[in-house]
Amino acid sequence: MRILQWAFPFLPVQGGREMFVHNLSEALVDHGHQVMVATGTPGEPGGQKYEISRLPIKSPGHPNSLSLRELMASVLALHTNFQFEVVHFHNHASSDIFFLERLLKKAGVPLVQTLHGEAMKIETTENSAARLAWVGHWVDQMVCVSDFVRHSVVSELPEYQGPISTIENGTVRLTKVHPLGNEVLFMGRLASNKGCSSLISALQLVKDRHPDVLLRICGDGPMRSALENLSVRLGLKDNVVFSGWLRGQDLQFAMDSSRMLVVPSAWREPFGLVAIEAMMNARPVIVSDRGGLVETIRDGIDGYIYQPGDIFELAAKIDNLLADKNLARQLGDSGRLRALDKFDMSLTAERYLELYKRAIERKNA
């Protein structure tokens, strides 16, 4: 099968959606299929198993950008050269997407749209329901990364009668994991909605019982300076390390050094890819009770769920895992079994392949 993944943005932009498209494409190739990723993000991740088509998407003031008409012609040229049998969109609703979906639909290409965020976040304007309805009209299959996202679509667009399903994100299967370390790990963009400030505040409480506790923050963003200043004000300068974005062996080393991963999001996370990555590494995960995060772990079995913003509850959960390594190991091992059974990327790829096949069969019926 020849599959086009439509991903704007894409690697080297750091984010859960971008990494998911990369891992899914790799897994589809491992299953014996041809994959091309179409994106407007410049740069090459390097070493990938799939092809990449870098399109100069329209950008105001940029001399080498494509107009919408040129973009459509470029996509049709891709179709002529690659002869893709299905197109898988990973973007929220936009005018360009609407026209492309309509164009490809008329060309007889089955279209799959994965919603990586809740329906009301697809478009911040008041016509979000109309935009979602447009997507639902043209695509052959809508997929949501969690039941939380799917329920938001049903709520936002109750009249939609087309096929819609949930396929949870997957992560790369690991054959070997390292023993637990001692660090508390955060991975993600440093923005206010990620809740990192509450994690740092909770760490101040944890320090009373664990003076040498170390929080490693892997990520970057607009809140970095404010979070660094907060750490200093709370007397945590030696207890918080800002590592920036990490990839490859550096990221794996950070995971190997951790006792646990904390996902303290203040917003409704659509899924939480970092949580299942930690579970695959046999690390217990502490998540806030927001959005799709609560679908990843089981409270008290694979980790803990706490009320967002409650630094006292969060501090108590962190303290439990620092004080009792056997408990942390037990929760981490349980989480790994769950990740292998439910969130293995190879299984996710198989689910998408079945969905692609159904979309093609319906198109040819």
N, C-alpha and C positions, 0 to 999 in steps of 0.2 A: 504494500500500500504506500502511496506517495502522499505525504501529509505536510501541509503548510501551517506553521504556527505563527500567528500574527501577534507580536509582542512589542508594545511601545509604552514605556521604555524597556530596555533589556540590558544584559551585562555589557559593559562593566558597572552599570548602575547597581548599587547594592539595595536589595530588598527581597522580601519573601516571595513576591510574585515572580520577580526576575529569576531567582534561583530555582523556583519550582518549574518554570518553563524550560530552563536549561536541563534540570534533572529528568523531567518528563521526556524531553527530546532524546536524551541519551538512552533512556530506558526503552523508548520506542525503537531506536536503532538496534539495541540489543535484542529486541524481539524480531528483528529481521525486516524492518521497514525503512523507507527513505524519508528523511525529514529535512525540511528547510525552515529556518526562522527568518521572517521578514520583520525588520525593525528600522527605526530611524536613529537609534543610538549609535554614535560613532565609536570606533575602537573594536578590538578583537579580544575575546577572552582567551583564545589560543588553545589548541589541543582538543577541540570538540569533535565529536563523531558525526555531527550533522553539518549541513551547509548553512551559511548565513548570507542573506541578502540585505545589505545596508542601503536603505532608501533615503535620499535627502528630502525629508518631509517638509512641507511648507512652514517657513519660519519668517515672521515679519523682519524685513531688513537684511535677510541672509541672501547673498547673491546666487547661491547654488541650490536653492530650495525648489521643491516641486510644487506646482499648483495642483488643485484637486483634479483637474483634467489630466495633467501629466502623471499624477499618482495613479489614476485609474488605468492609463495606458501602460504604465510600468507594471502594474499588477497583472494585466492581461498578457504582457510579455513574459512575466514570470510563469503564468499558466501555460503559455505556448511552449516554453523551454522545459519546464519541470513537469507539466501535466499532472498537477496535484489532484488527488481524488477527493480530498476533503480539506476544508479550511477551518482551523480552530482559532477563534479570536479570544484574546485574553485582556481586552481593553474594556473600559467603561464606555458608555454611550457617548458618541460625538458625531458631529455632522459628517466628517470623513468616513467614519465607520458605517453610518446609515447608507451613504451612497455606494460604498464598496460592497456592503452586504446585498444591496439591491442589484448591483451589477453582476456579482458572482451568482446570485440566485437565478437571474435570468440566463446566465451561462450554463446553468444546470449543475453547479458545484454544491454539494451538501455543506451546510454551515453549522458549526458548533460554537456556542458562546459560553465560556466559563465566567461566571460572576465572582470576582474575588473580593467583593465587598457587598454590604447590604444595599438593598434597592434604593433607599433614600439617599445614599451616598453616591449613586451613579451620576447624579447631576444635582448640583446645589441649588439650581433655580426651581421655581415653582412648577415647571412643566416636567418634573422628573418622571411622573407616571406616563406622560405622553411619550417621552423618550424611551422608556422601558417597553411600552406597548409597541413602538416602532421596531425595536430589536426583536421582540417576541414575534412580530409579524413576519420578519424576513428570515430568521435563523430556523434551522430544522430541529435543534435541540438546545435547550438551556440547561446548564449545569451549575450547581452552587457548591462552594467548597465546604459548606457546613449546613446543618439543618437550620441553624440560626439565620443564615443568609437566605435559604429557601423560604423560610417562614416570612421573612421581610418582603420577598417578592410576592408571595401569595397575598400578604396584607396590603401591599402597595398597588397590586394589580389583580384584584379578585376575579376580573372578567377574563383573565388569560387562561386559555384552555389547551395550550400547546404542551408538548412534552417537556418536563422539567424534572431533574433528579439531583441527588446529592452524591458527589464523589469527593471524599475527603482528600486533602493534599497528602502526598507521600514524601518520604525521605529516603536517601540512599541506604541500603542495607549494609550493616557492618558485621564482619565475621568475627572481629575481636574487639573487646573493649578493655580499657585500662582501669586499674583499681581507683577507688574514690580518692580525690585530693582533699584539700581543706578550704579552698576559696569559694566565695559566693560569686556567681556569674550572672551578668546581665548582658544580653545581646540585642541590639536594635538601634533604631534611629533615636537620637537625643532630641526629642520634641516633647512639648508639654503633655500631649495625650498619651505618651508612653509611661508616665508615672514614675520616672526614675528619681525624681526629687523625694517622693515618699519612701522609696527604697533607701536612699541615703539617710533620711531622717530616722527610719527604723533601725539602720545600722548603728546609729548613736546609742540607741537603747541596748542593742546586742553587745556593744563594746563593754558595757559594765560587767558582763559575765565572761566575755571572750575578748580580752584586751588586744590580742594579736589578730583579730578577724580581718580578712582582706576581701574587699569587694572589687572584682575586676569588671570594668565597664567596656564592652567591645562594641563600638559604634561611634557615630559622629552626628552632628546636626546643630541646629540653631541654638539649642539650650546648653551646649557644652560649657561655655564660659560661665554661665550662671550656676551650673552644677558643680563645676570646679570650685567656684567661690563658696557655694553652700558647704562643700566638704571641708573647706578651710575654716569657715565660721563655726562649724559644729565640732571642730577639733579632730577631724578625720583625715587630715592631710596624708598621714602615713598608712591609712586604712583603706583608701580608695585609689585605684589605679585606672587611669583613662588610657586605653590601648588604641583607640581609633578603630577603623574598620580593619578586620583581619580576614585573611583567606588562606586556604590550603593548610599547610603544616602549622602555621602560626595559630590559626583558628582551632585546629585540632588540639594543639598544645594547651590552649586556654581551656578547652572542654576537659581535657585529661586532668588538668590541675584543679578542677572544680569539685566541690562536695555536692552542689545543687545549682539549679538554674532558677532564677526568679523572673517572672513576667508580670510586672505590677501595673499593667495598662489601666489608664483611667477612661479610655474610650472603649467602644464595643468592637473588640477585635473580631474580624470575620472568621479567623481560624486560629492562627498562632503556630507558624511553621517551626519557630525556634523551640517550641515545647516538645514537638515530636522528635526533633533532632537530638535534644537532650535525652529523651526517653530511649532512643536508639543507642545512645551511649551509656545507658544504665545509670543515668543521673535522675534523682528525684526532682520534681518540678513543683514550684509554688506559683500559682496563677491567681489573678484577681477574678472575681465573679462577674465577668463581663463578656458578652457576646458569645462567639464560638469557642473561646478558650476552655470553657467548662466541658466541651465535648471531647477534649483531648485526654484529660486525665480523670481518674476517679479519686475523689477526696478520701484521704487516709489509706489508699491502696497504692497509687502510683506517685503520690505527692499530696499537696494540700491546696484547697481553694479558700481564699479569704476575701473579705469585703474590701473593695477598692478604697484606698485612702486611709484605712485603719492601720496606722503604723504600729500600734500596740499588738494587734493580732498578727501582723506580718512579722514583727520582731520575735514573737513567741514561736512562730513556725520555724523561722531561721534558727533560733536557739535550740529547738528540738533536734534539728538535723546536725547541728554542730556538736551538740552534747552527746549524741548517741549515734556513733558511726554505724553500728549494726542495724539500727532502724533505717538510716539513710540508705544502706546497702540493700535492705529488704525492699524498700519502696522503689529504688532504682531498678532492681532486678525484675520487679513486677511490671514496671513501666517498659522495660526492654521487651518482655514477652508480649505486651500489648502492642508495641510498635512493630514487632516482627509479624504479628498476626493481622494487624489492622492498617498500618501506615507504611508498609514496605512499598517503595516506589515501583518495583516490578509489578506488584499487585494493582497499584493505581493505574499503571500503563495498560494492564490487561483490561481493566474496567473501561478505560477510554477507548481501547481498540474495539471492544464489543459495541460501545456506543457509536463509534464511527461506522462500523459495519451495518448497524441498524439504520443509520441515517442514509447510507448509500443504498441499502436495499429499498427503503421507502422511496428514494428518489428514482430508482429504476423500476419500481413496481408499475 
